[in-house]
Amino acid sequence: MALVTLRQVLDEAQKGGYGVGGFNVNNMEQIQGIMEAARETNSPVILQASRGARKYANDKFLYHLMLAANEIYPNIPIVLHQDHGSKEACLSAVDLGYTSVMIDGSLLEDGKTPSPFEYNVQVTKEVVAYAHARGVSVEGELGCIGGVEDGHGMGDGASDFLTDPDQAVEFVKQTGVDALAVAIGTSHGVYKFTRKPDGEVLFMDRIVEIHKRLPNTHLVMHGSSSVPQELQDLINQYGGKIKQTWGVPVEEIQKGIQHGVRKVNVDTDTRLAITGAIRKYMSEHPEAFDPRDYLKPARELVQQVIAARMRAFGQSGHAGDYTPISA
Ligand SMILES: [Zn+2]
């Protein structure tokens, strides 16, 4: 068994100067594709489940699928991470056996309204106390990351909710989080930018400023799928209707990694890969009716896309850096 905490992985990543993808999972094929990419590239892995994923798959199904990955790939260190949890979701994830949780106190309990700083500090502190007492790592968030999942569409340079560097110092001091998600203009979902992002809409400078003030805090980039043109084209070539959109270019993520970004969240790219592969197969094989026939190429394309990210983030070759917590 090689379950590890987020803290362990990001501490090693800091020493090695690389980033580690946080890849969202909802079902077996996604987990298999990501794990095969990790095997192929010899990478540590962060498997993360949102509240929506836990609800979709059922807590027990999803958790045991991740445990199966851990049994099948004993040489790959795996973090089981709760993505964007409420306090309740975080505590239940700790109780369930996750090794890391993200408390998203940047929004009130409705999951929509930006919260006051004091509220964020308080709820994050409570989760840190519970999680750390049980050996579980905590990621916090300061500033608001826009997008479909949290209801307030930002994108394209809405700078009001960016992370304030001075506040970030105060937040980390008061909460004791292991990692901090920062808002720099990225958003969740497929429609992130209406043009190739530049410094007017993607505020990489914020990362540099925050890292200068917090050199020992692991920074997290959310909404960091690259939304590759070829995946958009693949979907649209086979009957899809994705409107032209731009994600976060890999070279911008690499710039972030040079300035303290250690965890990079990627979800949309996996979704696009699955949809594109299934559309292609269905279109070329209209007679097909066995789900295995179209889920297999979907799983293979997930592997290909994720392996490319693992290499680009620099985590490839680093699976051996860790001592498992549950040997
Ligand atoms: Zn996020």
Residues whose N, C-alpha, C, O or C-beta is under 5 A from the ligand:
A	BS01	ZN	H222 G223
